Amino acid sequence: MDVLQIADAGQIFRILPKPNRGLTPTPISEKEAGFKLCKIVGKRNIEGGKLQINLHDGRSIILPSQSPRQKSEREFALGGAMQLGIPKQNIMGVVPFQTGALGLVIDGRNQGIFGKITTITAGTHARPKIVKIETATEAFDTPAEYVIPVGTQASLVGLGEK
């Protein structure tokens, strides 16, 4: 989900996974270049009543303490995606990891395929959480850790073609 801008050529790309091609630069608009999506992989309470959110790209964001603590914790649930403004790193929004959301597979044999998340099956100690994704032509199961939500009604990022 990183953004790459070639200033002299006037081109802007988002690095996205594509089926059978790995990570591929995909042309995007200048408006879309102002943010990136980061998957929420961890969160914890820290000193002073603050909430620390850990993202898939190694960032940690510390949220100030708030009086209605439950709202912030639910809003930033594990598996969801945080829309971060570039370059200020401000939080522009959150995409929840839930059924009905659009998901992009970022790893495994279905890497680069995106579609609607139809079911989320809880995992066990020995088996990971499983997500069922439906596209226009197929439906498949994949581990939840391989999926990043990219929007609810429509994708926030231009995913191009499959």
DSSP file with accessible surface (Angstrom, degrees, kcal/mol):
  #  RESIDUE AA STRUCTURE BP1 BP2  ACC     N-H-->O    O-->H-N    N-H-->O    O-->H-N    TCO  KAPPA ALPHA  PHI   PSI    X-CA   Y-CA   Z-CA
    1    1 A M              0   0   26      0, 0.0    36,-0.2     0, 0.0    15,-0.1   0.000 360.0 360.0 360.0   6.3    0.0    0.0    0.0
    2    2 A D        -     0   0   91     13,-0.4    13,-2.7    34,-0.1     2,-0.4  -0.357 360.0-130.1 -68.2 151.4    3.0    2.3   -0.2
    3    3 A V  E     -A   14   0A  42     11,-0.2     2,-0.5    30,-0.1    11,-0.2  -0.883  19.2-167.2-106.1 132.9    2.9    5.3   -2.5
    4    4 A L  E     -A   13   0A  87      9,-3.2     9,-3.3    -2,-0.4     2,-0.5  -0.984   3.4-170.5-122.4 123.4    5.8    5.9   -4.9
    5    5 A Q  E     -A   12   0A 119     -2,-0.5     2,-0.8     7,-0.2     7,-0.2  -0.968  13.8-160.4-119.3 128.5    6.1    9.3   -6.7
    6    6 A I  E  >> -A   11   0A  70      5,-3.0     5,-1.6    -2,-0.5     4,-1.2  -0.884  12.6-170.0-104.9  98.9    8.5   10.0   -9.5
    7    7 A A  T  45S+     0   0   79     -2,-0.8     3,-0.4     1,-0.2    -1,-0.2   0.898  79.3  50.5 -62.2 -45.8    8.6   13.8   -9.4
    8    8 A D  T  45S+     0   0  172      1,-0.2    -1,-0.2     2,-0.1    -2,-0.0   0.851 117.7  40.1 -64.4 -32.9   10.5   14.4  -12.7
    9    9 A A  T  45S-     0   0   60     -3,-0.2    -1,-0.2     2,-0.1    -2,-0.2   0.583 104.3-128.8 -91.0 -12.3    8.2   12.2  -14.7
   10   10 A G  T  <5 +     0   0   62     -4,-1.2     2,-0.4    -3,-0.4    -3,-0.2   0.798  61.2 137.6  69.4  29.8    5.0   13.3  -12.9
   11   11 A Q  E   < -A    6   0A 100     -5,-1.6    -5,-3.0    16,-0.0     2,-0.4  -0.865  35.4-167.1-113.2 144.3    3.9    9.8  -12.2
   12   12 A I  E     -A    5   0A  17     16,-0.4    16,-2.2    -2,-0.4     2,-0.3  -0.995  10.0-178.7-130.2 134.0    2.5    8.4   -8.9
   13   13 A F  E     -AB   4  27A  33     -9,-3.3    -9,-3.2    -2,-0.4     2,-0.4  -0.936  21.2-146.6-131.0 152.3    2.1    4.7   -8.1
   14   14 A R  E     -AB   3  26A   0     12,-2.5    12,-2.3    -2,-0.3     2,-0.7  -0.976  26.7-128.4-113.0 133.1    0.7    2.6   -5.3
   15   15 A I  E     + B   0  25A  43    -13,-2.7   -13,-0.4    -2,-0.4     8,-0.1  -0.741  41.9 166.9 -85.2 113.5    2.6   -0.7   -4.7
   16   16 A L  E     - B   0  24A   2      8,-2.5     8,-3.2    -2,-0.7     2,-0.2  -0.931  39.4-106.4-128.2 151.1   -0.1   -3.4   -4.7
   17   17 A P  E     - B   0  23A  10      0, 0.0     6,-0.2     0, 0.0    88,-0.1  -0.545  36.1-167.4 -74.3 139.9    0.0   -7.2   -4.8
   18   18 A K  E >>  - B   0  22A  13      4,-2.2     3,-1.9    -2,-0.2     4,-1.2  -0.972  32.8 -91.5-126.2 145.1   -1.2   -8.7   -8.2
   19   19 A P  T 34 S-     0   0   29      0, 0.0    93,-0.1     0, 0.0    91,-0.1  -0.306 107.0  -7.1 -57.8 131.7   -2.1  -12.3   -9.0
   20   20 A N  T 34 S+     0   0  169     91,-0.2    92,-0.1    89,-0.2    89,-0.0   0.596 127.6  73.8  60.3  12.8    0.9  -14.2  -10.2
   21   21 A R  T <4 S-     0   0  155     -3,-1.9    -1,-0.1     1,-0.2    91,-0.1   0.427  83.0-145.6-129.6  -6.9    3.1  -11.0  -10.4
   22   22 A G  E  <  +B   18   0A  28     -4,-1.2    -4,-2.2    89,-0.1     2,-0.4  -0.346  65.7   0.3  72.4-151.5    3.9  -10.2   -6.8
   23   23 A L  E    S+B   17   0A 125     -6,-0.2    -8,-0.1    -8,-0.1     0, 0.0  -0.584  76.7 179.8 -75.6 129.5    4.1   -6.5   -5.7
   24   24 A T  E     -B   16   0A  25     -8,-3.2    -8,-2.5    -2,-0.4     2,-0.3  -0.985  31.7-114.8-135.1 136.3    3.4   -4.3   -8.7
   25   25 A P  E     -B   15   0A  69      0, 0.0   -10,-0.2     0, 0.0   -22,-0.1  -0.576  32.3-166.0 -70.4 129.1    3.3   -0.5   -9.2
   26   26 A T  E     -B   14   0A  14    -12,-2.3   -12,-2.5    -2,-0.3   132,-0.1  -0.980  23.3-116.4-118.4 124.0   -0.2    0.6  -10.0
   27   27 A P  E     +B   13   0A  99      0, 0.0     2,-0.3     0, 0.0   -14,-0.2  -0.316  39.8 179.2 -60.9 138.4   -0.8    4.2  -11.4
   28   28 A I        -     0   0   23    -16,-2.2   -16,-0.4   129,-0.0     2,-0.1  -0.891  28.5 -98.3-134.4 168.0   -3.0    6.3   -9.1
   29   29 A S     >  -     0   0   65     -2,-0.3     4,-1.2     1,-0.1   129,-0.1  -0.359  34.3-111.0 -81.8 166.0   -4.3    9.9   -9.1
   30   30 A E  T  4 S+     0   0  159      1,-0.2     4,-0.3     2,-0.2    -1,-0.1   0.866 118.5  55.4 -66.1 -33.6   -2.7   12.7   -7.1
   31   31 A K  T >4 S+     0   0  188      1,-0.2     3,-1.3     2,-0.2    -1,-0.2   0.923 107.5  48.4 -64.6 -42.7   -5.7   12.8   -4.8
   32   32 A E  G >4 S+     0   0   29      1,-0.3     3,-1.2     2,-0.1    -1,-0.2   0.743  98.6  69.9 -71.0 -21.0   -5.3    9.1   -3.9
   33   33 A A  G 3< S+     0   0   14     -4,-1.2    -1,-0.3     1,-0.2    -2,-0.2   0.616  80.5  78.9 -72.1  -7.8   -1.6    9.7   -3.3
   34   34 A G  G <  S+     0   0   31     -3,-1.3    52,-2.8    -4,-0.3     2,-0.3   0.428  99.5  28.6 -83.3   2.7   -2.4   11.7   -0.2
   35   35 A F  E <   -C   85   0B  19     -3,-1.2     2,-0.3    50,-0.3    50,-0.2  -0.977  57.9-157.7-153.2 166.4   -3.1    8.5    2.0
   36   36 A K  E     -C   84   0B   4     48,-2.0    48,-2.8    -2,-0.3     2,-0.4  -0.966  22.5-122.0-141.8 157.7   -2.2    4.9    2.5
   37   37 A L  E     -C   83   0B   0     -2,-0.3     2,-0.4   -36,-0.2    46,-0.2  -0.873  24.6-171.9-102.2 135.8   -4.0    2.0    4.2
   38   38 A C  E     -C   82   0B   0     44,-2.2    44,-3.2    -2,-0.4     2,-0.3  -0.996  22.0-126.3-128.5 130.8   -2.3    0.1    7.1
   39   39 A K  E     -C   81   0B  17     -2,-0.4    17,-2.1    42,-0.2     2,-0.7  -0.540  22.5-124.7 -76.3 135.9   -3.7   -3.0    8.7
   40   40 A I  E     +E   55   0C   1     40,-3.3    39,-2.8    -2,-0.3    15,-0.2  -0.731  38.2 165.3 -82.5 115.4   -4.1   -3.0   12.5
   41   41 A V  E     +     0   0C  81     13,-2.4     2,-0.3    -2,-0.7    14,-0.2   0.509  60.1   7.6-110.8  -8.8   -2.1   -5.9   13.8
   42   42 A G  E     -E   54   0C  14     12,-1.5    12,-3.4    35,-0.1     2,-0.3  -0.980  52.6-178.6-166.6 155.0   -2.0   -5.0   17.5
   43   43 A K  E     +E   53   0C  66     -2,-0.3     2,-0.3    10,-0.2    10,-0.2  -0.972   8.9 167.0-156.7 150.0   -3.2   -2.7   20.2
   44   44 A R  E     -E   52   0C 149      8,-1.8     8,-3.2    -2,-0.3     2,-0.4  -0.983  36.8-105.4-159.4 156.4   -2.6   -2.2   23.9
   45   45 A N  E     -E   51   0C  96     -2,-0.3     2,-0.2     6,-0.2     6,-0.2  -0.688  40.9-172.4 -83.7 138.0   -3.2    0.2   26.7
   46   46 A I  E >>  -E   50   0C  43      4,-2.7     3,-1.0    -2,-0.4     4,-0.8  -0.712  37.1 -51.4-124.3 178.6   -0.1    2.1   27.8
   47   47 A E  T 34 S+     0   0  184      1,-0.2     3,-0.5    -2,-0.2    -1,-0.2  -0.091 120.2  29.2 -52.2 139.7    0.8    4.4   30.6
   48   48 A G  T 34 S-     0   0   57      1,-0.2    -1,-0.2    -3,-0.1    17,-0.2   0.629 127.0 -75.8  85.4  12.5   -1.4    7.4   31.1
   49   49 A G  T <4 S+     0   0   42     -3,-1.0    17,-0.4     1,-0.2    -1,-0.2   0.714  90.5 145.0  73.4  19.4   -4.6    5.7   29.8
   50   50 A K  E  <  -E   46   0C  91     -4,-0.8    -4,-2.7    -3,-0.5     2,-0.5  -0.512  45.9-130.6 -89.9 159.0   -3.4    6.0   26.2
   51   51 A L  E     -EF  45  63C   2     12,-1.4    12,-3.3    -6,-0.2     2,-0.5  -0.944  13.4-155.2-112.4 126.4   -4.0    3.4   23.4
   52   52 A Q  E     -EF  44  62C  28     -8,-3.2    -8,-1.8    -2,-0.5     2,-0.5  -0.898   7.2-161.9-102.7 124.5   -1.1    2.2   21.2
   53   53 A I  E     -EF  43  61C   0      8,-3.3     8,-2.8    -2,-0.5     2,-0.4  -0.922   4.4-154.7-106.9 126.2   -2.1    0.9   17.8
   54   54 A N  E     -EF  42  60C  43    -12,-3.4   -13,-2.4    -2,-0.5   -12,-1.5  -0.875  11.9-156.0-102.8 132.8    0.5   -1.3   16.0
   55   55 A L  E >   -E   40   0C   5      4,-2.7     3,-1.9    -2,-0.4   -15,-0.2  -0.694  27.7-110.5-110.4 161.0    0.3   -1.4   12.1
   56   56 A H  T 3  S+     0   0   79    -17,-2.1   -16,-0.1     1,-0.3    -1,-0.1   0.724 113.6  58.3 -63.4 -22.6    1.5   -4.0    9.6
   57   57 A D  T 3  S-     0   0   54    -18,-0.2    -1,-0.3     2,-0.1   -19,-0.0   0.321 124.2 -96.0 -93.2  10.1    4.2   -1.8    8.3
   58   58 A G  S <  S+     0   0   66     -3,-1.9    -2,-0.1     1,-0.3     2,-0.1   0.343  81.0 133.3  97.6  -6.9    5.9   -1.4   11.7
   59   59 A R        -     0   0   71     -5,-0.0    -4,-2.7     2,-0.0     2,-0.4  -0.442  39.1-158.0 -75.0 154.0    4.4    1.9   12.7
   60   60 A S  E     -F   54   0C  67     -6,-0.2     2,-0.5    -2,-0.1    -6,-0.2  -1.000   4.5-163.8-129.6 130.8    3.0    2.5   16.2
   61   61 A I  E     -F   53   0C  31     -8,-2.8    -8,-3.3    -2,-0.4     2,-0.6  -0.963   6.8-152.1-117.0 129.3    0.4    5.2   16.7
   62   62 A I  E     -F   52   0C  92     -2,-0.5   -10,-0.2   -10,-0.2    -2,-0.0  -0.904  10.1-154.7-104.5 120.3   -0.3    6.4   20.2
   63   63 A L  E     -F   51   0C  18    -12,-3.3   -12,-1.4    -2,-0.6     3,-0.1  -0.750  23.7-110.1 -92.1 140.1   -3.8    7.8   20.7
   64   64 A P        -     0   0   88      0, 0.0   -13,-0.1     0, 0.0    -1,-0.1  -0.271  44.0 -90.1 -65.1 154.9   -4.5   10.3   23.5
   65   65 A S        -     0   0   70    -17,-0.2     2,-0.3   -15,-0.1   -15,-0.1  -0.378  47.1-168.4 -67.2 143.9   -6.6    9.2   26.4
   66   66 A Q        -     0   0   98    -17,-0.4     3,-0.3     1,-0.1    -3,-0.0  -0.931  29.0-124.7-130.0 157.5  -10.3    9.8   26.1
   67   67 A S  S    S+     0   0  122     -2,-0.3     2,-1.8     1,-0.2     3,-0.2   0.960 106.5  53.6 -72.1 -47.1  -13.1    9.5   28.6
   68   68 A P  S >> S+     0   0   69      0, 0.0     4,-0.9     0, 0.0     3,-0.8  -0.495  70.9 170.2 -85.9  78.1  -15.3    7.1   26.6
   69   69 A R  H 3>  +     0   0   37     -2,-1.8     4,-1.9    -3,-0.3     3,-0.2   0.855  65.3  64.5 -58.4 -39.0  -12.5    4.5   26.2
   70   70 A Q  H 3> S+     0   0  129      1,-0.2     4,-2.3    -3,-0.2     5,-0.3   0.888  96.1  58.2 -57.9 -37.1  -14.7    1.7   24.8
   71   71 A K  H <> S+     0   0  126     -3,-0.8     4,-2.4     1,-0.2    -1,-0.2   0.949 107.7  45.3 -60.2 -46.5  -15.5    3.7   21.6
   72   72 A S  H  X S+     0   0    3     -4,-0.9     4,-1.9    -3,-0.2    -1,-0.2   0.907 111.9  51.8 -64.9 -40.5  -11.8    4.0   20.6
   73   73 A E  H  < S+     0   0   57     -4,-1.9    -1,-0.2     1,-0.2    -2,-0.2   0.905 113.7  43.3 -66.5 -39.4  -11.1    0.4   21.3
   74   74 A R  H >< S+     0   0  179     -4,-2.3     3,-0.9    -5,-0.2    -1,-0.2   0.899 111.2  55.3 -70.2 -39.5  -14.0   -0.9   19.2
   75   75 A E  H 3< S+     0   0   86     -4,-2.4     2,-0.5     1,-0.3    -2,-0.2   0.881 110.8  45.2 -62.6 -35.7  -13.2    1.6   16.4
   76   76 A F  T 3< S+     0   0   11     -4,-1.9    -1,-0.3    -5,-0.2    -2,-0.1  -0.397  83.9 166.1-106.1  56.6   -9.6    0.4   16.1
   77   77 A A    X   -     0   0   46     -3,-0.9     3,-1.7    -2,-0.5   -37,-0.2  -0.368  45.4 -90.8 -74.1 149.8  -10.3   -3.4   16.2
   78   78 A L  T 3  S+     0   0   96      1,-0.2    19,-0.2   -37,-0.1   -37,-0.2  -0.290 111.9  27.8 -57.7 141.3   -7.6   -5.9   15.2
   79   79 A G  T 3  S+     0   0   12    -39,-2.8    -1,-0.2     1,-0.3   -38,-0.1   0.142  95.7 114.3  91.8 -20.1   -7.7   -6.8   11.5
   80   80 A G    <   -     0   0    2     -3,-1.7   -40,-3.3    17,-0.1     2,-0.4  -0.137  64.8-118.1 -73.4 176.1   -9.2   -3.5   10.4
   81   81 A A  E     -CD  39  95B   0     14,-2.8    14,-3.3   -42,-0.3     2,-0.5  -0.958  13.7-147.3-122.5 140.2   -7.3   -0.9    8.3
   82   82 A M  E     -CD  38  94B   0    -44,-3.2   -44,-2.2    -2,-0.4     2,-0.7  -0.900  12.4-140.0-105.7 130.3   -6.4    2.6    9.2
   83   83 A Q  E     -CD  37  93B  28     10,-3.0     9,-3.4    -2,-0.5    10,-1.1  -0.825  25.0-166.9 -91.0 112.5   -6.3    5.3    6.5
   84   84 A L  E     -CD  36  91B   0    -48,-2.8   -48,-2.0    -2,-0.7     7,-0.2  -0.876  17.1-127.3-106.5 132.4   -3.3    7.5    7.2
   85   85 A G  E  >  -C   35   0B   3      5,-3.2     4,-1.8    -2,-0.4   -50,-0.3  -0.480  36.3-105.2 -73.2 143.0   -2.7   10.8    5.6
   86   86 A I  T  4 S+     0   0   58    -52,-2.8    -1,-0.0     1,-0.2     0, 0.0  -0.952  90.1   0.8-113.6 133.1    0.7   11.3    3.8
   87   87 A P  T  4 S+     0   0  108      0, 0.0    -1,-0.2     0, 0.0   -52,-0.0  -0.979 130.0  52.6 -97.4  -0.7    3.1   12.9    4.8
   88   88 A K  T  4 S-     0   0  178      1,-0.1    -2,-0.2     2,-0.1    -3,-0.1   0.631  90.4-136.3 -75.4 -12.3    1.6   14.1    8.1
   89   89 A Q     <  +     0   0   74     -4,-1.8     2,-0.2     1,-0.2    -3,-0.1   0.786  46.4 158.0  63.1  29.5    0.6   10.6    9.3
   90   90 A N        -     0   0   84     -5,-0.2    -5,-3.2     1,-0.1     2,-0.6  -0.561  49.1-108.4 -84.1 150.3   -2.8   11.9   10.5
   91   91 A I  E     +D   84   0B  62     -7,-0.2    -7,-0.2    -2,-0.2     3,-0.1  -0.675  38.2 173.2 -81.3 117.5   -5.7    9.4   10.9
   92   92 A M  E     -     0   0B  95     -9,-3.4     2,-0.3    -2,-0.6    -1,-0.2   0.691  60.0 -40.4 -96.3 -24.4   -8.2   10.0    8.1
   93   93 A G  E     -D   83   0B  23    -10,-1.1   -10,-3.0     2,-0.0     2,-0.4  -0.975  49.5-113.7 175.8 176.1  -10.5    7.1    8.8
   94   94 A V  E     -D   82   0B  36     -2,-0.3   -12,-0.2   -12,-0.2   -18,-0.0  -0.998  10.9-154.6-135.9 136.3  -10.8    3.4    9.7
   95   95 A V  E     -D   81   0B   7    -14,-3.3   -14,-2.8    -2,-0.4     2,-0.1  -0.958  26.2-135.7-108.6 115.7  -12.1    0.5    7.7
   96   96 A P        -     0   0   48      0, 0.0     2,-1.1     0, 0.0    55,-0.2  -0.369  11.4-122.4 -73.4 150.5  -13.5   -2.3   10.0
   97   97 A F        +     0   0   30    -19,-0.2     2,-0.3   -20,-0.1   -17,-0.1  -0.800  65.8 122.8 -89.7  97.9  -12.7   -5.9    9.4
   98   98 A Q    >   -     0   0   95     -2,-1.1     3,-1.6   -19,-0.1    19,-0.2  -0.954  69.1 -74.7-152.4 165.3  -16.2   -7.3    9.1
   99   99 A T  T 3  S+     0   0   78     -2,-0.3    19,-0.2     1,-0.2     3,-0.1  -0.399 115.9  34.1 -65.6 143.5  -18.5   -9.2    6.8
  100  100 A G  T 3  S+     0   0   32     17,-3.5    -1,-0.2     1,-0.4    18,-0.1   0.152  92.6 115.5  95.2 -17.7  -19.7   -7.0    3.9
  101  101 A A  S <  S-     0   0    0     -3,-1.6    16,-3.2    16,-0.2     2,-0.4  -0.383  72.8-108.8 -78.4 161.1  -16.4   -5.1    3.7
  102  102 A L  E     -GH 116 151D  41     49,-3.1    48,-2.7    14,-0.2    49,-0.9  -0.793  38.4-164.0 -89.9 133.0  -14.2   -5.3    0.6
  103  103 A G  E     -GH 115 149D   0     12,-3.3    12,-2.0    -2,-0.4     2,-0.5  -0.931  14.1-153.4-123.3 144.1  -11.0   -7.2    1.2
  104  104 A L  E     -GH 114 148D   2     44,-2.6    44,-2.3    -2,-0.4     2,-0.5  -0.966  19.9-133.6-112.7 127.5   -7.7   -7.5   -0.6
  105  105 A V  E     + H   0 147D   0      8,-2.5     7,-3.2    -2,-0.5    42,-0.2  -0.706  24.3 179.4 -81.4 123.2   -5.6  -10.7   -0.2
  106  106 A I        +     0   0   55     40,-3.4     2,-0.3    -2,-0.5    41,-0.1   0.422  60.7  23.7-107.7   0.6   -2.0   -9.6    0.4
  107  107 A D  S    S+     0   0   83     39,-0.6     3,-0.4   -90,-0.1    -1,-0.1  -0.974  89.6  40.8-156.3 166.2   -0.3  -13.0    0.7
  108  108 A G  S >  S-     0   0   28     -2,-0.3     3,-1.6     1,-0.2    34,-0.0  -0.269 103.0 -44.0  86.5-172.5   -0.7  -16.7   -0.2
  109  109 A R  T 3  S+     0   0  227      1,-0.3    -1,-0.2    -2,-0.1   -89,-0.2   0.708 136.7  52.6 -71.4 -17.7   -1.8  -18.3   -3.4
  110  110 A N  T >  S+     0   0   22     -3,-0.4     3,-2.0   -91,-0.1    -5,-0.3   0.176  78.8 151.8-100.0  17.8   -4.7  -15.8   -3.9
  111  111 A Q  T <   +     0   0   46     -3,-1.6   -91,-0.2     1,-0.3    -5,-0.2  -0.181  64.4  20.4 -52.5 133.3   -2.5  -12.8   -3.5
  112  112 A G  T 3  S+     0   0    3     -7,-3.2     2,-0.3     1,-0.3    -1,-0.3   0.275  91.6 121.9  91.9 -10.6   -3.8   -9.7   -5.3
  113  113 A I    <   -     0   0   17     -3,-2.0    -8,-2.5    -8,-0.1     2,-0.3  -0.671  41.1-169.9 -86.4 138.2   -7.4  -10.9   -5.6
  114  114 A F  E     +G  104   0D  60     -2,-0.3     2,-0.3   -10,-0.2   -10,-0.2  -0.940  19.5 125.9-129.3 152.3  -10.0   -8.7   -4.0
  115  115 A G  E     -G  103   0D   8    -12,-2.0   -12,-3.3    -2,-0.3     2,-0.3  -0.966  57.4 -46.6-176.9-170.7  -13.7   -9.1   -3.3
  116  116 A K  E     -GI 102 134D 113     18,-2.3    18,-2.6    -2,-0.3     2,-0.7  -0.615  47.2-127.5 -84.4 133.8  -16.4   -9.0   -0.7
  117  117 A I  E     + I   0 133D   0    -16,-3.2   -17,-3.5    -2,-0.3    16,-0.2  -0.722  33.9 171.8 -79.0 115.0  -15.8  -10.6    2.7
  118  118 A T  E     +     0   0D  40     14,-2.7     2,-0.3    -2,-0.7    -1,-0.2   0.805  59.9  11.8 -98.6 -35.7  -18.8  -12.9    3.2
  119  119 A T  E     - I   0 132D  65     13,-1.0    13,-2.6   -21,-0.1     2,-0.5  -0.996  52.2-159.5-142.7 150.0  -17.9  -14.9    6.3
  120  120 A I  E     - I   0 131D  53     -2,-0.3     2,-0.5    11,-0.2    11,-0.2  -0.985  15.8-161.1-127.3 115.4  -15.3  -14.7    9.0
  121  121 A T  E     - I   0 130D  66      9,-3.3     9,-2.2    -2,-0.5    23,-0.2  -0.883  21.5-120.1-102.2 125.4  -14.8  -18.0   10.9
  122  122 A A        -     0   0   74     -2,-0.5     2,-0.1     7,-0.2    -1,-0.0  -0.264  29.0-135.3 -62.0 145.5  -13.1  -17.9   14.3
  123  123 A G        -     0   0   33      1,-0.1     2,-0.2     6,-0.1     6,-0.1  -0.330   9.1-139.9 -92.8 179.1   -9.9  -19.8   14.6
  124  124 A T        -     0   0   87      3,-2.5    -1,-0.1    -2,-0.1     5,-0.1  -0.632  41.5 -82.8-124.0-172.2   -8.7  -22.1   17.3
  125  125 A H  S    S+     0   0  201     -2,-0.2    -2,-0.0     1,-0.2    -1,-0.0   0.882 131.6  31.1 -62.6 -36.6   -5.3  -22.6   18.9
  126  126 A A  S    S+     0   0   96      1,-0.1    -1,-0.2     2,-0.1    -3,-0.0   0.648 118.9  55.3 -97.1 -17.3   -4.2  -24.9   16.0
  127  127 A R  S    S-     0   0  107      3,-0.0    -3,-2.5    -5,-0.0    -1,-0.1  -0.962  79.2-126.7-124.3 134.6   -6.2  -23.4   13.2
  128  128 A P        -     0   0   59      0, 0.0     2,-0.1     0, 0.0    -3,-0.1  -0.259  38.2 -86.1 -75.1 163.1   -6.1  -19.7   12.0
  129  129 A K        -     0   0   95     -6,-0.1    15,-2.9    -5,-0.1     2,-0.4  -0.459  50.4-145.4 -63.0 136.2   -9.2  -17.4   11.6
  130  130 A I  E     -IJ 121 143D  34     -9,-2.2    -9,-3.3    13,-0.3     2,-0.4  -0.896  12.0-161.2-115.9 139.5  -10.6  -18.0    8.1
  131  131 A V  E     -IJ 120 142D   0     11,-3.1    11,-2.3    -2,-0.4     2,-0.5  -0.950   9.5-146.9-118.4 135.6  -12.2  -15.5    5.7
  132  132 A K  E     -IJ 119 141D  71    -13,-2.6   -14,-2.7    -2,-0.4   -13,-1.0  -0.917  18.1-167.7-101.0 126.1  -14.4  -16.3    2.8
  133  133 A I  E     -IJ 117 140D   0      7,-2.8     7,-2.2    -2,-0.5     2,-0.5  -0.947   4.7-159.3-116.5 133.3  -14.1  -13.8   -0.1
  134  134 A E  E     +IJ 116 139D  94    -18,-2.6   -18,-2.3    -2,-0.4     5,-0.2  -0.948  10.8 179.5-113.0 130.2  -16.4  -13.7   -3.1
  135  135 A T        -     0   0   25      3,-3.4   -20,-0.1    -2,-0.5   -22,-0.0  -0.536  50.0 -88.7-109.7-175.1  -15.5  -12.1   -6.4
  136  136 A A  S    S+     0   0  107     -2,-0.2     3,-0.1     1,-0.2   -21,-0.1   0.799 126.0  25.6 -66.1 -25.7  -17.6  -11.8   -9.5
  137  137 A T  S    S+     0   0  117      1,-0.2     2,-0.3     0, 0.0    -1,-0.2   0.598 125.1  14.7-115.9 -15.6  -16.3  -15.1  -10.8
  138  138 A E        -     0   0   83      2,-0.0    -3,-3.4     0, 0.0     2,-0.3  -0.960  50.3-142.6-153.7 169.2  -15.2  -17.2   -7.7
  139  139 A A  E     +J  134   0D  49     -2,-0.3     2,-0.3    -5,-0.2    -5,-0.2  -0.994  27.5 165.8-137.3 140.9  -15.3  -17.7   -3.9
  140  140 A F  E     -J  133   0D  22     -7,-2.2    -7,-2.8    -2,-0.3     2,-0.4  -0.982  30.9-121.1-151.9 160.9  -12.5  -18.9   -1.8
  141  141 A D  E     +J  132   0D  92     -2,-0.3    -9,-0.2    -9,-0.2   -11,-0.0  -0.846  32.7 166.4-104.1 144.3  -11.3  -19.2    1.8
  142  142 A T  E     -J  131   0D   8    -11,-2.3   -11,-3.1    -2,-0.4     5,-0.1  -0.981  44.3 -84.9-151.4 154.0   -8.0  -17.7    3.0
  143  143 A P  E >   -J  130   0D  30      0, 0.0     3,-1.8     0, 0.0   -13,-0.3  -0.364  36.2-126.7 -61.0 142.4   -6.5  -17.0    6.4
  144  144 A A  G >  S+     0   0   11    -15,-2.9     3,-1.8     1,-0.3   -14,-0.1   0.819 107.2  66.5 -61.9 -29.6   -7.6  -13.7    7.9
  145  145 A E  G 3  S+     0   0  132    -16,-0.4    -1,-0.3     1,-0.3   -15,-0.1   0.702  96.7  57.3 -67.0 -15.6   -4.0  -12.6    8.4
  146  146 A Y  G <  S+     0   0   66     -3,-1.8   -40,-3.4   -41,-0.1   -39,-0.6   0.431  96.1  80.2 -89.9  -1.3   -3.7  -12.5    4.6
  147  147 A V  E <   -H  105   0D   0     -3,-1.8   -42,-0.2   -42,-0.2   -33,-0.0  -0.909  52.9-172.3-117.1 134.9   -6.6  -10.0    4.1
  148  148 A I  E     -H  104   0D   1    -44,-2.3   -44,-2.6    -2,-0.4     2,-0.3  -0.989  28.3-125.1-119.3 128.0   -6.7   -6.2    4.5
  149  149 A P  E     -H  103   0D   0      0, 0.0   -46,-0.3     0, 0.0   -54,-0.1  -0.565  26.3-178.9 -71.3 135.1  -10.0   -4.5    4.3
  150  150 A V  E     -     0   0D   0    -48,-2.7     6,-3.2     1,-0.4     7,-0.4   0.399  59.0 -25.5-116.8   1.3   -9.9   -1.7    1.7
  151  151 A G  E     -H  102   0D   2    -49,-0.9   -49,-3.1     4,-0.3    -1,-0.4  -0.912  44.0-127.0 167.3 169.4  -13.4   -0.3    1.9
  152  152 A T  S    S+     0   0   65      2,-0.5     3,-0.1    -2,-0.3    -1,-0.1   0.831 104.1   5.5-103.2 -61.7  -17.0   -0.9    2.9
  153  153 A Q  S    S+     0   0  179      1,-0.3     2,-0.3   -52,-0.1    -2,-0.1   0.855 141.2   4.6 -88.4 -43.2  -19.2    0.1   -0.1
  154  154 A A  S    S-     0   0   68    -52,-0.1    -2,-0.5    -4,-0.0    -1,-0.3  -0.958  90.1 -88.7-138.9 158.6  -16.3    0.8   -2.5
  155  155 A S        -     0   0   40     -2,-0.3    -4,-0.3    -4,-0.2     4,-0.0  -0.438  22.4-148.9 -70.7 138.0  -12.6    0.5   -2.3
  156  156 A L  S    S+     0   0   65     -6,-3.2     2,-0.4    -2,-0.2    -1,-0.1   0.722  84.9  52.1 -75.8 -22.1  -10.7    3.5   -1.0
  157  157 A V  S    S-     0   0    4     -7,-0.4     2,-0.7  -129,-0.0    -2,-0.1  -0.895  94.6-108.9-116.7 146.7   -7.7    2.7   -3.2
  158  158 A G        -     0   0   32     -2,-0.4  -144,-0.1     1,-0.2    -2,-0.1  -0.627  33.8-178.8 -72.4 114.3   -7.7    2.0   -6.9
  159  159 A L        -     0   0   14     -2,-0.7    -1,-0.2     1,-0.3  -143,-0.0   0.515  21.6-152.2 -94.3  -6.2   -7.0   -1.7   -7.2
  160  160 A G        -     0   0   50   -133,-0.1    -1,-0.3  -134,-0.0     2,-0.2  -0.315  46.5 -31.4  68.8-153.6   -7.0   -1.8  -11.0
  161  161 A E              0   0  172      1,-0.1     0, 0.0    -2,-0.0     0, 0.0  -0.583 360.0 360.0 -94.5 164.8   -8.0   -5.1  -12.6
  162  162 A K              0   0   86     -2,-0.2    -1,-0.1  -144,-0.1    -2,-0.0   0.778 360.0 360.0 -61.0 360.0   -7.5   -8.5  -11.2
